[in-house]
């Protein structure tokens, strides 16, 4: 499974995972000023699976539901990137690697990751720790500095602007490179078609050629020496030799055919039991499979859907309760770590932290007695909490009265967090 944590608009990463330098001499991704069709292997695969699903996702830009297996793969990739993103040995230790995984895993709630059950999320978390332990033990003492990590590039070819994102690139010398792609899904038979795309684009990429020249001084053209799928759960390696021109030619005809149909706005659905059953867009599609048969119109709405609505309401309340508990926990941690500060900021959001006193009087009759003793009841205006607190802090009120009121008072603090997006307005 290709990691989803970087979108096709992801930022470029440079040598050893660091950002490439900026300035007129620094190479950068293509900006697509010609309005070329932005393309990638994942876009082609989705179009071949179902043109209408491609339209829903990339043309109509309707978001899919989060997938837990994407979240899992993303955190594993993030940990492996952390492991190799050093400028020189030593590499991080096993404890540091596991901590990096833990940190990335905790950035989202189980619902945001796509899990329906927090126990399933915890199970995958434990599985991820064990997976990384096994990977580290297998390669400990044999780690090598990569040439590039998370290399993202856009290359113009045949009227397309094709994007690839390579997990890791190793340099063999004389312009020759090896592509490594980590997989975290099922151990299925691997096809090299994705690597065909990577081979063609890498060998055409002027930015990659410039990187080779600037780092190694090699003037030879970039050439793929081999490609590797590394299945992290089983530690299996699937090696592929460089594809020949005939294989690349056949594959590229397939690319151009898909791109041509997209340009022609051909978005007819290709319904099938397997792909329709798990499609996030099936309720938008007139041909979706839902136990009624392919191509059948949706059944008429029930006259009284109250049972479904009650269950839906219950599920939503459960989600709200879970999110509310997480919000309270995060709020408490922010207040604790802010240590009296009036605000805090992240990369996307900023908070104004407002602190206020909260007073409570447990014995109502005793408070009334104090007020009557010092002839303050009328000033309290009906024994409101606000006015009693005012009397307790009023220098004009005799100190003995204020002291007795304090004996019956309990003070605490409440915090109000006002959230806004950086550069935006409070919400």
N, C-alpha and C positions, 0 to 999 in steps of 0.2 A: 504494500500500500504506500503510495507516495504521500509524504507527509502533507497535511493540509495547513499547518500553522503559518506558512507563508502563502499569501494569496498571489495571484498573477500580477498584482500591483506592488509586490513586496519590495522593500528597499534593498539596494545592492549591498552585498557583503564582500569584503576584500580579503587580502592575505591573512590566513589564520583567523578568519571570522571578523577582523576589524573592518571598519568602514574604509572604503577607498578614499584617497585624498581628493580634495576638491580644488578647483582652479582650472584655468584654461588648458593646462597640460594633462589633466586627469581624464582618462576615458570614462564614459558614463553610458547608461542605458539609452537606447534610442527614444526620441520624444514623439515619434509618429506624426510629424508635421504634414505628411502627405495623406493622412486619413486612411492608412492601410488597414486591412482587416487584422485585428489583433488575434493571434492564434497560439495554441499550445497543444501538447499531447492530450492533456485532460479535456480540453474543449473538443478536440476531434473525437475522443473516446465517447464523450457524452452525446455528441451529435450522432455518432454511429449507433449508440444504444437507442436513442429516441430523439428525433429532430424537434419534436414539440417540447420535450423536457429541456433541451438546449435553449429553446426560445424563452421558456418560463424563467430559466436561471440567468442567462446572459443578455437577453434582449429586454425582457420585461423586468429583470432584476428582482424577482421574487425570492426572498431568502428561504433556504431550506431549514428544517429543524436541525439543531445541533446533534452530532453523532458521537456517541461515547467512544467508538473505536478511532475516530479522528483525534479526539482529545488525548487518548492514550498514546497514539503514535506521535502526536505532537510533543508530549512531555518526554518520551524516550529520545526523540531526535534532539530536543533541547539539551538533555543531559549529555548525549554523545558529542554535541557541538561544544559544550563546556569542557569536556574531557580533552578534545584536540585543539581548542582555541588558545594555545600558548605560543609565545614567540620563541621559546627555547625550553628544553627539558630543565627541571623535572616536570612530569605530567601530574595532574591532580591525583591524590590518593583515592582509595575506594570510598572512604567516608565522605570526602568532598563531592565525589560523583553522586552518591546517594542523596546528599543534602541538596545538590543542584536539582535533582529530579523532584525531591520533596517540595522545594520552593516553587518550581514551575507548576507542579500539580495543585498547589494550594491557591493559585491565582484565581481560580473560578470555583463556584459552588458545583455540587453534583448535578444540579438541574441545568446549569449553564453548560456543563460538559455533555449533556444529553442523557444522563442516567435518570432512570425513574426511581431507583432505589439506592439510598446511601450505602447499603450493605454491599451492593454490587460494585459501587465505586471503590469502597475500601478493599474489596477483593482484588480489583484490578491494580490498585495502588501497591498491594503486597506482591502481586505478580510482577509488576514493573520493577520493584526493588530486587526481586530474585533474578529477574532477567538481566539487569545491569550487573549484579554480582557475578553471574556466570560469564558475561561478556568480559568483564574486567579480569577475572581470573584466567580466562583463556588467553588474553593478550598481554597480561602484565609482564613487563620486561621487554616487550616487543613493539611498544607503541612507537610510531614514526610521525614526524611532523608532516602534515599534508601541505600541498602547494596552495590549495584554496578550499575554503569551507563555505557551504551555502552560497555557491556562486550563481548569481542571477544575471541574465543578459537577454537583450532583445536584438534580434538580427533580421534585417530586411532581406527577403528572398522571394522571388516569384510573386510579387504583389502582396505578400504577407509580412506582418511583423511578428515573428515567432519568438516566444519566450520559453526559456528553459531555466530550471533551478536545480543545480547539481548538489547533492549532499556533500560530497567530498571529491576532490581531484588530486591525484598523486602524479608527480612528475618523474619520468623515467630518463630524461635526457634527450638531446638532439630533437627537441620539439615534440616528443612523444609523451602522451598522458594516459592515465587510467581513470575512468569514472567509477565511483562507488555510490550505490544507491541502497540505503537501508530500508528494510521492509519489516513491519511489525504485525501484519495481519496473518491470515492463514497461510500455511506452507503448501501452496498450490504450484502446479507446473508453471514455470516462468517463461514468458515469451519475450523475445528481444526487441519487439517493435518500439517500445518507448526509448530504448537505447539507440535504435536507428535514428530517431529524431535528434537525440543528443549528439550522436556522431556527426550528423550533417551540419547541425548548427554550430557545434564547437569548431569544426574545421573551417567554417566560413566566418567565424567571429573575429573581427579585427581587434576588439578589446582584449580577448583572451590571448591573441598573438602578441599584443603589446605587453601584456602582463608577463608572459614568458620572457620576452626580450629584456624587460626592466629588472626582473628578479634574477634570471639565470644568464642573461647575455646571449642567449641562443637566437640566431637569426633564422633557423630552419622553420618551415611552416608547421603549424600545429597539426598533429596527426594522432588519432585515437589508437593506442596500443592494445587496449582491452577494456572490457566493461564487466562490472561485477554487481550482482544483486546479493546483498548480505541479509539473510533472514535472522534477525536478532533473537527471537524466541528459541530457535533450535541451533543457532550458531552455524547454520549451513551457508555455504558460499556457492553461488551459481555463476560460473565464469562464462563469458562470451567473447569470442575473438572479434576483431574488427570486421565489420560487414563489408562485403564486396560491393562494387559499383552496381551490379545487377540487383542485389537485394535492396540497396538504398533506392535505386530507380523505381522498383515495384512499389516500395513503401511510399515514395514521394508522390506517385500517381494517386495513391489512396488519399494522401493529404490534400492534394489539389482537387480531387473529386469532392471531398467533404466541404472544402472551402468554397468551391464553385456553387454548391447547392445552398450554402449559407448566404452567399451574395445574392442568389436568385430568390431568397426568402422562401425556400422550400422547407416548411416546418410540419409536414404531415406526421402524425404519431405512428409509431410502430409498436402497437400493443402486444404484450406477451405476459403470460401468467407471472413469471418470476420478477421481471422488472417492474410491472405495474403494481404488484402487491406491496412492494416496499417503497414506492415512489411517493415523495412528499407532495407532489402536485396532482395526485390522482383525482382529488375532488374538483380540480379545475378542468380536468380533461374529459371530453365526451366519450372517450373509449376506454376508460380505466377498468381494471379488473377488480371486482370486489365480491366475488362469490356468485355473481349473477351471469357470468359469461362475458367474453370479450365483445365489445361493441354494443352491449345492451344499454338501453337508456336507464338512467337512475330510477329507482322505484319512487312512487309518489310519497310525499312527506306524510308521516303519521298524523292522524287527526289530533291526538293528544300526546305530545312528546314529553309529558311532565316527568316521567321516570328517567328519561335520558338527561333532562335538564337538572333534575335533583342530583344525579350522580356526577354530572359535570360540575355543578356548584360545589359538591363535596370535594371533588378532586382539586378544584381551584382554591378552596379554603385550606386544604392540606398544603398546597404549594405556598400560599400566602403565609401560613404559620411557619413553614420551614424557612422561607426567606426572611420573615420578621425576626426569627431567632438568630439568623446569621447577621442581620443588620444590627441587632442589639449587641451581639458579640464583637463585631467589628468596631462599632461606635465606642464600646467600653475600652477596647485596645487603643483606639486613636486617642481618647481622652487620657488614658494612662501614659502613653508614650509622648504626648504633647507636653506634659509636665507644666501645665499652667499657661502655655502659649495661647495667643488669641486666634491662631489660625494654623493651617497646615495645607500642603499642596502636593499633588502627584503630577504625573505627566499630562493627564487629561483634565483632571478636576482640581478645584481648590475649595477649602472649607473655612468658614468663619466660625470660631468656637465661642459661644456666648455662655457665660457662667452666671447663675443666679442663686440666691439663698432660698431655701425652702424651710418654713417654720411649721411646727405642729405643736398643739397643746393637748395633752392627753386627758387632763382632768378639768372638764368644763366647769364643774361646780367650784373647784378651788380657784380658778381664774376669776369667776364672778365674785367670789369672796374677796379677793385682792382688790378688784376694781371698786367694790362697794366700800371697802375699808378706807381707801384713799379718795373716795368720791370721784372716781374716774369713769363710772359706767356710762354716763351721758357722753363723755368724750369718745368712748369706744363706738358710739353710734350703732347700737344694736348688736354688739359683740361679734363684729366681723373680724376674720383673721387678719386682714390687712391693717385694720385700725388698731388692733391690739399690738401688732408688731411695731406700728408707728409710735404708740405710747411707750413701748419698751425701749425705744431708741431716742425718745424725745428728751433733751436735756431739761426741759421745763417741768417734767414729771419728777417728783421726789425720787431720789436714788433708792430708798428702801422699797418703794413700790415697784420700781424697775427690776430690782434684785429678786423680789418675790415672784414677779412674772417670769423671770429667766429660769427660776427653779422648776417651773412647770412646762418650760419650752424645750423642744427638741429641734436642733438645727441640722440641716443637711444641704447639699448642693445639687442642683440640676443643671444639665448642660444641653444647650440647643445648638445643633449643627446646621449651618446654612450652606448648602451646596451650590456650586456653580461650575460650569465648564470654563476652563481657562480662556479668557477673552470674551466670556458670555455673561449672562445675567443670572442672579441667584434663582435656585429652584426650591 
